[in-house]
Amino acid sequence: MKVFYPKKIFIEKDVVKSPVTQRILCKLPNVPVEYIDDYRKIKIKGRMINNIYKESKECLAIARKKGKLVKQFRCRDGIIGSTEYYIAHGNNCCFDCEYCFLQGYFDNAIPTLFVNHEEMLTEIRDVIIAAGDKGVVFHAGELCDAFVFDDLTGLSRKLIHLFSEFPNARLELRTKATNLESLLSESGIDNVVISWTFSPQVIVDAYEHKTPSLEERISTAEEVQKAGYNVGICLDPIIRCEDWYDNYKAMLNMLFDRLDITKIEFVSLGGFRFLPSLARAIRERNPQTNLLLGEFVPCIDGKYRYFRPIRVEIYRELGNIIRQRGKGIRALLCMETSEVWNELVDVL
Ligand code: SF4
């Protein structure tokens, strides 16, 4: 994976002395720095929205997260999902997936790292302790890829050390990145899983701009498993491209051939979905895109998804491959309606 080297760094004045800020600056010498009061007020100027996005993603902001660093993830009504917490370690990322729901989500698209790690770890610890014996699930990667900046921040090691104290709590680190060297020197622990979004290479080429290739992701997952970690496979978003079945089948076969099946914790399946605001952002940035061509219908949560029979067909076909090749691996749907779950009880 190409090392991220921003063209400019914005630093909030009150985190200049933070050890995490200093670590990031040591790793990025000679990058021009602008000191600011609030990362939310940064404006990148430009005439074309796509240029503003591209320019924003070439910068980096270092900030203190105001408000909660650990938030409960809630599905909208009618959508089935697990109750868990996500860790707000950053906003945006330097990859540029065409379907990314973060387009237009924040005040700007600048990758932003929150360096108040000690407060973050304290909040996580407090949630775990409050949950007691019930156990509680966290994930990182909701609003910023979990690893893409990890060599700069060193956050994953801190999280793993914390979760090693609490075997009842579980952490999933979600990524498309391949710079996971920091993990390889730490032995894996059972309650931390590293999950990748895997997409057929045709999808990576078409829509997942600036991300590592499928081959790079699989090789990294192999290494991470060898270091003792369990991994998760996220097929989300599944995009119904031409020859979608052959492409996804070939990819699943590659994954099951190369990964240790006993160390795959789950395969999650989620069809491409979008709010109207995301569709506007996608079209504004790339009027020629074919991502939004297809039979999409509005669902109970306001998001558009492939027409239900199409989704059921996709999940059934892929679920059958998972049952045949990955015997015993838990397959689940991501952000789906109860009707779709009910139609697939025999497969999942
Ligand atoms: S890797 Fe995730 S956060 Fe980054 S651009 Fe792609 S979808 Fe968005």
Boltz pocket constraint, residues with backbone or C-beta under 6 A from the ligand:
constraints:
  - pocket:
      binder: B
      contacts: [[A, 92], [A, 93], [A, 94], [A, 95], [A, 96], [A, 97], [A, 99], [A, 100], [A, 101], [A, 102], [A, 141], [A, 142], [A, 143], [A, 144], [A, 145], [A, 176]]
      max_distance: 6.0
